[in-house]
């Protein structure tokens, strides 16, 4: 009888460990998805600026809303032909915000 109780305890502990590992992997998958969306947004912004290199200053924004991300904002700074795009978001249940920053030098042909 004691062996059965011990084996049930060990089995229960292993199941709890697997459930915890599954929860962590689901959370990390969400983080990866948000980071991929942020990278796509930053790359798209730089692509639009690359096409319109003569008018870079018009693309500068401060804390523009990004509806694709929870609590998402985008900041674009321009310094000559060097641009920096920062995308921030607040994942649900997270205690701090996350960010993705891309810098590019947009030179003429």
Backbone as JSON Lines, residues from 0, in Angstrom:
{"i":0,"aa":"X","n":[0.82,-1.19,0.0],"ca":[0.0,0.0,0.0],"c":[0.87,1.27,0.0]}
{"i":1,"aa":"X","n":[1.95,1.26,0.77],"ca":[2.85,2.42,0.83],"c":[3.51,2.64,-0.52]}
{"i":2,"aa":"X","n":[3.87,1.53,-1.2],"ca":[4.51,1.68,-2.52],"c":[3.55,2.34,-3.51]}
{"i":3,"aa":"X","n":[2.28,2.01,-3.43],"ca":[1.28,2.61,-4.32],"c":[1.15,4.1,-4.03]}
{"i":4,"aa":"X","n":[1.12,4.48,-2.77],"ca":[1.01,5.9,-2.4],"c":[2.24,6.68,-2.87]}
{"i":5,"aa":"X","n":[3.41,6.11,-2.7],"ca":[4.64,6.78,-3.13],"c":[4.65,6.92,-4.66]}
{"i":6,"aa":"X","n":[4.26,5.87,-5.36],"ca":[4.25,5.94,-6.82],"c":[3.22,6.97,-7.3]}
{"i":7,"aa":"X","n":[2.06,7.06,-6.63],"ca":[1.06,8.07,-6.99],"c":[1.58,9.48,-6.74]}
{"i":8,"aa":"X","n":[2.32,9.66,-5.65],"ca":[2.91,10.96,-5.36],"c":[3.92,11.36,-6.43]}
{"i":9,"aa":"X","n":[4.78,10.45,-6.83],"ca":[5.77,10.73,-7.86],"c":[5.1,11.0,-9.21]}
{"i":10,"aa":"X","n":[4.08,10.24,-9.52],"ca":[3.34,10.45,-10.76],"c":[2.67,11.83,-10.76]}
{"i":11,"aa":"X","n":[2.07,12.21,-9.66],"ca":[1.41,13.51,-9.55],"c":[2.4,14.65,-9.7]}
{"i":12,"aa":"X","n":[3.56,14.51,-9.1],"ca":[4.59,15.55,-9.21],"c":[5.07,15.69,-10.64]}
{"i":13,"aa":"X","n":[5.23,14.57,-11.34],"ca":[5.69,14.64,-12.72],"c":[4.63,15.27,-13.63]}
{"i":14,"aa":"X","n":[3.36,14.98,-13.38],"ca":[2.28,15.59,-14.16],"c":[2.24,17.1,-13.92]}
{"i":15,"aa":"X","n":[2.4,17.52,-12.67],"ca":[2.42,18.95,-12.38],"c":[3.59,19.65,-13.06]}
{"i":16,"aa":"X","n":[4.73,19.0,-13.1],"ca":[5.9,19.58,-13.77],"c":[5.64,19.72,-15.27]}
{"i":17,"aa":"X","n":[5.0,18.74,-15.86],"ca":[4.68,18.82,-17.29],"c":[3.68,19.93,-17.58]}
{"i":18,"aa":"X","n":[2.68,20.09,-16.71],"ca":[1.7,21.16,-16.89],"c":[2.37,22.53,-16.79]}
{"i":19,"aa":"X","n":[3.29,22.66,-15.85],"ca":[4.02,23.93,-15.71],"c":[4.86,24.21,-16.95]}
{"i":20,"aa":"X","n":[5.55,23.19,-17.46],"ca":[6.36,23.37,-18.67],"c":[5.49,23.76,-19.86]}
{"i":21,"aa":"X","n":[4.31,23.19,-19.96],"ca":[3.39,23.54,-21.04],"c":[2.95,25.0,-20.91]}
{"i":22,"aa":"X","n":[2.66,25.45,-19.71],"ca":[2.27,26.84,-19.5],"c":[3.36,27.8,-19.89]}
{"i":23,"aa":"X","n":[4.58,27.48,-19.55],"ca":[5.72,28.35,-19.9],"c":[5.91,28.38,-21.41]}
{"i":24,"aa":"X","n":[5.76,27.25,-22.08],"ca":[5.94,27.23,-23.54],"c":[4.84,28.02,-24.24]}
{"i":25,"aa":"X","n":[3.62,27.99,-23.73],"ca":[2.53,28.77,-24.32],"c":[2.81,30.26,-24.14]}
{"i":26,"aa":"X","n":[3.27,30.66,-22.96],"ca":[3.59,32.07,-22.72],"c":[4.72,32.52,-23.65]}
{"i":27,"aa":"X","n":[5.74,31.7,-23.8],"ca":[6.86,32.07,-24.67],"c":[6.43,32.15,-26.13]}
{"i":28,"aa":"X","n":[5.51,31.3,-26.55],"ca":[5.02,31.36,-27.93],"c":[4.32,32.69,-28.18]}
{"i":29,"aa":"X","n":[3.57,33.18,-27.19],"ca":[2.93,34.49,-27.33],"c":[3.97,35.6,-27.44]}
{"i":30,"aa":"X","n":[5.02,35.53,-26.64],"ca":[6.09,36.54,-26.71],"c":[6.75,36.54,-28.09]}
{"i":31,"aa":"X","n":[6.97,35.36,-28.63],"ca":[7.6,35.26,-29.95],"c":[6.69,35.86,-31.02]}
{"i":32,"aa":"X","n":[5.4,35.61,-30.91],"ca":[4.45,36.16,-31.89],"c":[4.45,37.68,-31.82]}
{"i":33,"aa":"X","n":[4.4,38.25,-30.62],"ca":[4.41,39.71,-30.48],"c":[5.7,40.3,-31.05]}
{"i":34,"aa":"X","n":[6.83,39.67,-30.79],"ca":[8.1,40.18,-31.29],"c":[8.15,40.1,-32.82]}
{"i":35,"aa":"X","n":[7.59,39.05,-33.4],"ca":[7.57,38.94,-34.86],"c":[6.69,40.03,-35.48]}
{"i":36,"aa":"X","n":[5.55,40.32,-34.86],"ca":[4.68,41.39,-35.35],"c":[5.4,42.73,-35.23]}
{"i":37,"aa":"X","n":[6.08,42.97,-34.12],"ca":[6.82,44.22,-33.94],"c":[7.91,44.37,-34.99]}
{"i":38,"aa":"X","n":[8.63,43.29,-35.29],"ca":[9.68,43.35,-36.3],"c":[9.09,43.65,-37.68]}
{"i":39,"aa":"X","n":[7.95,43.07,-37.99],"ca":[7.3,43.32,-39.27],"c":[6.85,44.78,-39.38]}
{"i":40,"aa":"X","n":[6.31,45.32,-38.3],"ca":[5.88,46.72,-38.3],"c":[7.07,47.65,-38.51]}
{"i":41,"aa":"X","n":[8.16,47.4,-37.8],"ca":[9.36,48.25,-37.94],"c":[9.94,48.14,-39.34]}
{"i":42,"aa":"X","n":[10.0,46.92,-39.89],"ca":[10.54,46.75,-41.25],"c":[9.67,47.42,-42.29]}
{"i":43,"aa":"X","n":[8.35,47.35,-42.11],"ca":[7.42,48.0,-43.04],"c":[7.6,49.52,-43.0]}
{"i":44,"aa":"X","n":[7.76,50.06,-41.8],"ca":[7.97,51.5,-41.66],"c":[9.25,51.93,-42.35]}
{"i":45,"aa":"X","n":[10.33,51.19,-42.16],"ca":[11.6,51.52,-42.81],"c":[11.48,51.36,-44.32]}
{"i":46,"aa":"X","n":[10.72,50.39,-44.77],"ca":[10.49,50.22,-46.2],"c":[9.78,51.41,-46.81]}
{"i":47,"aa":"X","n":[8.75,51.92,-46.12],"ca":[8.05,53.12,-46.62],"c":[8.99,54.32,-46.64]}
{"i":48,"aa":"X","n":[9.85,54.42,-45.64],"ca":[10.79,55.55,-45.59],"c":[11.85,55.41,-46.69]}
{"i":49,"aa":"X","n":[12.24,54.2,-46.99],"ca":[13.24,53.96,-48.04],"c":[12.71,54.45,-49.39]}
{"i":50,"aa":"X","n":[11.43,54.19,-49.64],"ca":[10.82,54.62,-50.9],"c":[10.74,56.15,-50.96]}
{"i":51,"aa":"X","n":[10.52,56.81,-49.84],"ca":[10.34,58.25,-49.76],"c":[11.54,58.91,-49.06]}
{"i":52,"aa":"X","n":[12.77,58.56,-49.51],"ca":[13.98,59.05,-48.85],"c":[14.1,60.56,-48.84]}
{"i":53,"aa":"X","n":[13.51,61.23,-49.81],"ca":[13.62,62.68,-49.88],"c":[12.77,63.41,-48.85]}
{"i":54,"aa":"X","n":[11.9,62.68,-48.16],"ca":[10.97,63.3,-47.23],"c":[10.97,62.55,-45.89]}
{"i":55,"aa":"X","n":[12.14,62.22,-45.38],"ca":[12.25,61.4,-44.17],"c":[11.63,62.05,-42.95]}
{"i":56,"aa":"X","n":[11.81,63.36,-42.81],"ca":[11.31,64.03,-41.61],"c":[9.79,63.92,-41.46]}
{"i":57,"aa":"X","n":[9.08,63.76,-42.55],"ca":[7.62,63.64,-42.5],"c":[7.18,62.32,-41.87]}
{"i":58,"aa":"X","n":[8.08,61.36,-41.8],"ca":[7.74,60.04,-41.25],"c":[7.98,59.95,-39.74]}
{"i":59,"aa":"X","n":[8.58,60.96,-39.14],"ca":[8.86,60.93,-37.7],"c":[7.56,61.01,-36.92]}
{"i":60,"aa":"X","n":[7.39,60.07,-35.98],"ca":[6.2,60.04,-35.12],"c":[6.65,59.76,-33.69]}
{"i":61,"aa":"X","n":[5.81,60.15,-32.74],"ca":[6.12,59.9,-31.33],"c":[4.92,59.2,-30.69]}
{"i":62,"aa":"X","n":[5.13,57.98,-30.27],"ca":[4.1,57.19,-29.57],"c":[2.82,57.03,-30.4]}
{"i":63,"aa":"X","n":[2.99,56.74,-31.68],"ca":[1.83,56.47,-32.55],"c":[1.26,55.09,-32.19]}
{"i":64,"aa":"X","n":[-0.05,55.0,-32.13],"ca":[-0.71,53.75,-31.73],"c":[-0.49,52.67,-32.79]}
{"i":65,"aa":"X","n":[-0.23,51.44,-32.31],"ca":[-0.07,50.27,-33.17],"c":[-1.14,49.27,-32.76]}
{"i":66,"aa":"X","n":[-2.24,49.18,-33.53],"ca":[-3.35,48.33,-33.11],"c":[-3.07,46.83,-33.19]}
{"i":67,"aa":"X","n":[-2.03,46.42,-33.9],"ca":[-1.73,44.99,-34.04],"c":[-1.15,44.38,-32.76]}
{"i":68,"aa":"X","n":[-0.7,45.23,-31.83],"ca":[-0.08,44.75,-30.59],"c":[-0.86,45.28,-29.39]}
{"i":69,"aa":"X","n":[-0.93,44.5,-28.31],"ca":[-1.64,44.99,-27.11],"c":[-0.89,46.16,-26.48]}
{"i":70,"aa":"X","n":[-1.54,47.3,-26.39],"ca":[-0.9,48.49,-25.85],"c":[0.26,48.96,-26.7]}
{"i":71,"aa":"X","n":[0.21,48.69,-28.01],"ca":[1.33,48.96,-28.89],"c":[1.47,50.4,-29.31]}
{"i":72,"aa":"X","n":[2.72,50.87,-29.33],"ca":[3.04,52.2,-29.84],"c":[4.29,52.12,-30.69]}
{"i":73,"aa":"X","n":[4.44,53.11,-31.58],"ca":[5.62,53.18,-32.45],"c":[6.19,54.58,-32.4]}
{"i":74,"aa":"X","n":[7.49,54.67,-32.24],"ca":[8.2,55.95,-32.27],"c":[9.24,55.88,-33.38]}
{"i":75,"aa":"X","n":[9.23,56.88,-34.25],"ca":[10.19,56.95,-35.35],"c":[10.97,58.24,-35.2]}
{"i":76,"aa":"X","n":[12.29,58.14,-35.1],"ca":[13.14,59.33,-35.03],"c":[14.02,59.38,-36.27]}
{"i":77,"aa":"X","n":[14.29,60.59,-36.72],"ca":[15.09,60.81,-37.92],"c":[16.23,61.76,-37.57]}
{"i":78,"aa":"X","n":[17.45,61.36,-37.91],"ca":[18.63,62.2,-37.7],"c":[19.43,62.17,-39.0]}
{"i":79,"aa":"X","n":[19.13,63.12,-39.86],"ca":[19.76,63.12,-41.19],"c":[19.19,61.98,-42.01]}
{"i":80,"aa":"X","n":[20.06,61.04,-42.4],"ca":[19.58,59.88,-43.13],"c":[19.57,58.61,-42.26]}
{"i":81,"aa":"X","n":[19.76,58.79,-40.95],"ca":[19.7,57.67,-40.0],"c":[18.34,57.7,-39.32]}
{"i":82,"aa":"X","n":[17.62,56.59,-39.43],"ca":[16.3,56.5,-38.81],"c":[16.31,55.39,-37.76]}
{"i":83,"aa":"X","n":[15.49,55.58,-36.75],"ca":[15.36,54.58,-35.69],"c":[13.87,54.38,-35.42]}
{"i":84,"aa":"X","n":[13.45,53.13,-35.49],"ca":[12.05,52.77,-35.25],"c":[12.01,51.93,-33.99]}
{"i":85,"aa":"X","n":[11.21,52.38,-33.02],"ca":[11.03,51.63,-31.77],"c":[9.56,51.28,-31.63]}
{"i":86,"aa":"X","n":[9.29,49.98,-31.5],"ca":[7.92,49.5,-31.31],"c":[7.84,48.94,-29.89]}
{"i":87,"aa":"X","n":[6.85,49.43,-29.13],"ca":[6.64,48.97,-27.75],"c":[5.26,48.34,-27.63]}
{"i":88,"aa":"X","n":[5.15,47.36,-26.72],"ca":[3.86,46.74,-26.44],"c":[3.86,46.21,-25.02]}
{"i":89,"aa":"X","n":[2.66,45.98,-24.5],"ca":[2.47,45.47,-23.13],"c":[1.74,44.13,-23.23]}
{"i":90,"aa":"X","n":[2.47,43.01,-23.11],"ca":[1.8,41.71,-23.17],"c":[0.8,41.55,-22.03]}
{"i":91,"aa":"X","n":[-0.32,40.88,-22.28],"ca":[-1.3,40.66,-21.22],"c":[-0.68,39.87,-20.06]}
{"i":92,"aa":"X","n":[-0.88,40.36,-18.86],"ca":[-0.37,39.68,-17.67],"c":[1.09,39.94,-17.37]}
{"i":93,"aa":"X","n":[1.79,40.67,-18.21],"ca":[3.21,40.96,-17.97],"c":[3.34,42.2,-17.09]}
{"i":94,"aa":"X","n":[4.39,42.23,-16.28],"ca":[4.6,43.35,-15.38],"c":[5.34,44.52,-16.03]}
{"i":95,"aa":"X","n":[5.99,44.29,-17.16],"ca":[6.71,45.38,-17.83],"c":[6.46,45.3,-19.34]}
{"i":96,"aa":"X","n":[6.67,46.43,-19.99],"ca":[6.46,46.47,-21.44],"c":[7.68,45.88,-22.16]}
{"i":97,"aa":"X","n":[7.48,45.53,-23.4],"ca":[8.55,44.99,-24.24],"c":[8.79,45.98,-25.39]}
{"i":98,"aa":"X","n":[9.96,45.91,-26.01],"ca":[10.23,46.79,-27.13],"c":[11.11,46.1,-28.16]}
{"i":99,"aa":"X","n":[11.02,46.6,-29.37],"ca":[11.84,46.14,-30.5],"c":[12.34,47.39,-31.21]}
{"i":100,"aa":"X","n":[13.64,47.52,-31.38],"ca":[14.23,48.72,-31.97],"c":[15.05,48.34,-33.19]}
{"i":101,"aa":"X","n":[14.85,49.12,-34.28],"ca":[15.59,48.91,-35.51],"c":[16.15,50.24,-35.96]}
{"i":102,"aa":"X","n":[17.42,50.26,-36.32],"ca":[18.06,51.46,-36.86],"c":[18.49,51.16,-38.29]}
{"i":103,"aa":"X","n":[18.41,52.17,-39.14],"ca":[18.82,52.0,-40.53],"c":[19.38,53.32,-41.05]}
{"i":104,"aa":"X","n":[20.33,53.22,-41.96],"ca":[20.86,54.37,-42.66],"c":[20.31,54.33,-44.07]}
{"i":105,"aa":"X","n":[19.53,55.32,-44.43],"ca":[18.87,55.35,-45.73],"c":[19.62,56.32,-46.64]}
{"i":106,"aa":"X","n":[20.51,55.79,-47.43],"ca":[21.32,56.6,-48.34],"c":[20.76,56.51,-49.75]}
{"i":107,"aa":"X","n":[21.02,57.51,-50.55],"ca":[20.56,57.53,-51.93],"c":[21.35,56.57,-52.79]}
{"i":108,"aa":"X","n":[20.9,56.42,-54.03],"ca":[21.57,55.49,-54.98],"c":[22.83,56.1,-55.5]}
